[in-house]
Amino acid sequence: MIEVSRVGGRTAVRLARPPVSAVVRPRLLVTCAVLACATFAALCVSLTTGEFPLPVTEAVPALWGGGDPGARLIVQEFRLPRALAGMLAGAAFGVSGAIFQTLTRNPLASPDMLGITQGAGVAVVGGIVLGLGAGLGTQTLGLTGALLTAVLIYALAWKRGTTGFRIVLVGIGVNWVCVSATQYLIVRAKVYQAQEAVGWLVGNLNGRGWESARPLVLALAVLLPVVLLLSPWLRALHLGDQVAGGLGVPVQRARLALLCAAVGLVAFATAAAGPVAFVALAAPQIALRLAGTARPPLTASAVTGALVVLGCDMLGQRLFPDLELPVGVITGVLGAPFLLWLLARANRIGSGG
């Protein structure tokens, strides 16, 4: 027997045998479907346009290994790895930002505000300028720096447990320490070293190939299912530690597991695409408003992040005929007004968002 009830735009479905129940949000499903279609359309445009334009009838079959050999070479070796790296990095940033904002219950909390991406930046710039970790490459250095910074933030925020408020405060402090260290390293660097460092720090998909996309594919294949399995704990923690504890959630273990998953996502995304600004901040908030949910939805945040990064990368490639702008420049220009709007809204309602 199936029981269906509707309350406030949500549909509850309950089965008598087996005893299974679920809540279906039609608006959220429609939002995810529309965003996914928009992302696929943007992918098709990115594969068909460029220095050698291709018709859609050749570019799309080339995705699956069909069509003209020349079209397969252009799509699979040059355009698809870059587009895939951008989409997956955007999805990882979106999910990570949604987790941070839900755990801290603060719409301004994101990995690039709490020092995670800046920690990756210090490691990469240190490797370029000082020769630290010679031979590891920027991806490995960025991944290591982000993970070590996250461990430092969690350790400094620990006081018989952690809270979202302490993580935010400690993260902001660590963020500015990392920013200062990065600026010092760039000042003492040689000209060619500074150019290389700044090119990575701005967030850049130029020249990204399968060597950047493959580790990100494997990371998301492992971490996204983990996040989905932990999502009931995330929903409970959004209600507050006391309520979550009353519901039987192991608060500290749940927060640590979710933070590890979020840090892993942003670390691999930063290693692949660099610290692309504002995506982890903006994507969950855009998804929240489109879906009309009480907290940033994970799936919609992932698709929104993928669309934002892919769209901004396409814009950076085609905005000026003789100049290819890094994707981080475009997200920074578009994200700064969004941040100001969030700050103004938080100040107006007096509750941080």
N, C-alpha and C positions, 0 to 999 in steps of 0.2 A: 504494500500500500504506500502511495506517495502523497505526502501532505505539502501543499504549497501555500505560503502566506506572504503578503506584501506589506512592508512597513517602511515609510519614509524613503521611497526610491530603491529599496533593497528587497530582494526576493529570497525567502528562506525555503529551502527544499529539504524535506526530511523523509527518509525511508524507514519503514517499520522493520523490515528484514532485508538485508542486515541493518543494524541500527547505525545509520550514517546520516549526518546532516551537514548542510553547507549553506553559505550565504552568497547569493549571486547579485552582483551590482551591475545592472545593464549599462549604466553610463560609463563605468570603468571599462567594461568589455568593448563598448563602442569606441571609447577613447584609444585604447590599445590597438584596436583594429585599424582605425584611421591613421594613427601615428605609424604603424607598421607599413601600411600602404604608401604613405608619404615617404618613408625612409627607402622603400624599394624603388619608388619613382626617382628619388634623388640619386640612388645608386645607378640606375639605368642612365640617367643624364650624365653622371660623372664618367661612365664607361663609354659614352658615345661622343663626348665633346673633348676637345683638346687640339694639339698641334696637328693630329691626323684624325679628322672627324670620321665617325663610323655610323651607319644607319642602325637603328634599334634592331632591325631584322638580322643584322650580323653580330652585333655586340652581345645580345642576350643569349643566342645559341652558343657563342664562344665561352660563356660562363660554364657550360656543361661539357666543353670539349668538342663542340660541333662547329660547323661553319668553315669559313675560309681560314687557311693556316696563318695568313698575315694578321687577320682579325684576332685569332687565338693568341698570337704572340703579343700583340698590343694590349689585349684585355687581361690575359692571365699573368703576364710577366711584368707589366708596367702599371696598369691602372687598377686592377683588382686588388693587389696587395696593399696599395696605399689606401684605397677606399675601405677595405676590410679592416685595416689597422685603425683607421679613424672611427669607423662604426663601433668596433669592439671597445676601443679606448673610451669613446663617449658613453657606451653602455656601462662600462665599469665605473667611470666617474659618476654617472647618474645613480647607480645602485649604492655606491659608497656614500655619496652625499645624502641619499635618503636614509641610510642607516644612522649616520652621524646626527642628522637633524632630528630623527625620531628618538634616539637614545638621549640626546641632550634637551629635547623639546625646545629647540631654538632654531628658527629658520635661517639664521646667519651662520650656523655651525657647518663647516665643510672642511674637507682635507686641506684645501689651499688656504683656509683661514686659521687652521690649527697647527700648521707647521709641517705636515706630512710631506707635501710636495716640495716645500722649501728644504727639508732635510735631504731629499733626493738631489736637489740642486746643489747643496753644499758638497755632497759626495762627488757628483759629476765634475763640478768646477775644481774641486781639490784634485781630482784625478788628472784633469787637463793641465792645471797650472803647476801643481807640485809633483806630478807623476805618481801619485798614490794609486796603488792597485794597478800598476802598469800591465797592460795586456788584457785586462778584464773587459774593457769596452764600456761605453756610456750606459747601455742597458743594464748590465750587471751592477755597475756602480750606483745607478739610480735606484734600482730595486733594493740594494743593500742599505743605502742611505735612508730610504723611506721606512724600511722595517726597523732599523736601529732608532730612528727618531720616534717612531710609534712606541717602542719599548721604553724609551726615556720619558716620554709624556706620561705613559701609564704608571711607571715607577714613581715619578714625582707627584702624581695625583693620588697615589695610594695612601690612605690613612684609615686603617681598619676597614678597608674597602674603598671603592671609588664612587663618585657621583658624576652625573653629567655636568654639573656646574663646575666642579673642580677640574674636570678634563678640559673644559672650554678655557678656563683661566690659565691653566698650565700650558695648554696648547698655544694660546696667544703669545705668552711669554717666550716659549721655545721658537715660535714662528719668527719673532723679531730678532732673536739671537741668530737664527739661521740666515735671515736676510742680511744682517750685519756682517756675518762671516763670509757670505757670498760676495758682497760688495767689496770687502777687504781683499779677497782673493782676486777679483777682477781688476782692482786698482793696481796690484803688484804684478799682474800678468803681462806678458809680452803682447804686442798688438795682435798677432795671429792667434794666440791663445785666447785673448779676450773675445775676438770675433767668433771663434768656435764655441766658447762658453755661452755667449749671449744668444747665438743661433739655437742652442739647445734649450736655454732657459725660457725663451719666449713661447715654446711649444710649437713643434714643427713636424709636418708630415712629408716634407720634401725628401725625395729619394728613399722613402720607406719601401722595403721589399718583403719577401716572404720570411726573411730572417727576423723581422720585427713582428709580423703578424702571427707566425706559428706559436711562439711562446704565449702570446695573449689568448689565442684560441684554446690552448691547453689549460691555461689558468682559469679562464671563464668556465670551461667545461667541468672543472673541479669545484670552483668557489660558488658559482651561481646555484647549483643544487643544494650546497650547504646552506646558503642564505635562505633559500626557500624552505628548507627543513627547520631552520631556526626562526622563521617568520612568526609563528605563534608566540614565542618568547618576546619578539620585538614588539608585537601588538600589546602584550601585557606590560612591558616596561614603559611604553608610551603613557600608560595610566599612572605611573609613579612607582617608586620602589616598594612602598608599603602595600599598595594594591596588588602589585605583581607578586610580592611575597605571600600575600594572603591567598592568591590563586594557585600557589604551589610552585611558582617559578624560582629556581635557584638564582637569585638576583645577580650576585657577583660572577658566578660562572657563566650565566647567560650573557652578561655585558661583556665579559672578556672574550667569549667565543664570537659574538657579533662584531666586536671591535677588530679581532684578528681577521675575520673574513673581509671586513670593510677595508682594512689597511692592506691586505693582500691584493684586493681589487685595484685600489688606487696606486699601489706600488708597481704592479705589472703594467697598468695603463700609462703611468708616468715614464716607466722605463721604455715603453714602445713609442710614445708620442711626445714625451716631454711634459712639463707641467702646464698643460693647457688651462688658461685662467678661466674661472667663473663657471665652468660647466658643472662641476659637482655642487656648486651653490645654486645655480639657476634651474637646472633640469628638474630636480625634485619639486621645486616650487611651481614651475610651469605645469608639471604633471598633476600636482595636487589640485591646482585650480581648474584644469581641464576635466579631471575625473570627479571633482567635488567630494573628495574624501576628507576624513578628519586628520589624516597624516599622509606624508608622501608615499604613494603606492610604488612598490618596488618594480613591478613589470613596466608600468607606464613611465617611471623615471628612467629605466634602462633604454626604452625605445626613444624617449625624448632626448636623452643624452646622445644617442647614436645619430639622430636626425640633426641635432645642433652642430655636432662636430663635423659631420659629413657636409652639411649645408654651408657652414662657415669656411671649410676647406675649399669647396667649389667656388665660393665667393672670392676668397683670397687668390685663387688661381686666375680668375677671369675679370676681376674688378678693373685692373689696369692692363692694357695690352702688352706692355713691355716689362711688367714687374709682377713677380709672384710673391704675394704676401704670405708669411707663415700663418697657420690657422690660429695660433695664440693671439696674434694682433687683432684679428677680426673678433674673436670671442671677448677679448679685453675691451674693445671699443663698444661692443653691444652689451657686455655684462656690467660695465661700470654704471650706466644709468639704471639698470635693473637692481644693482646693489643699493644705490641711493634711494630708489623707490621702496625697497624692503626696509631700509633704515628709517625712512620717513613714516612708513606704515607702523613699524614697531614702536616708534616714539609716540605716534598718534593714539594707539590703543593701549600703550603702557604695559605691554606684557611680553615684549620680545618677539612679536610676530603674530 
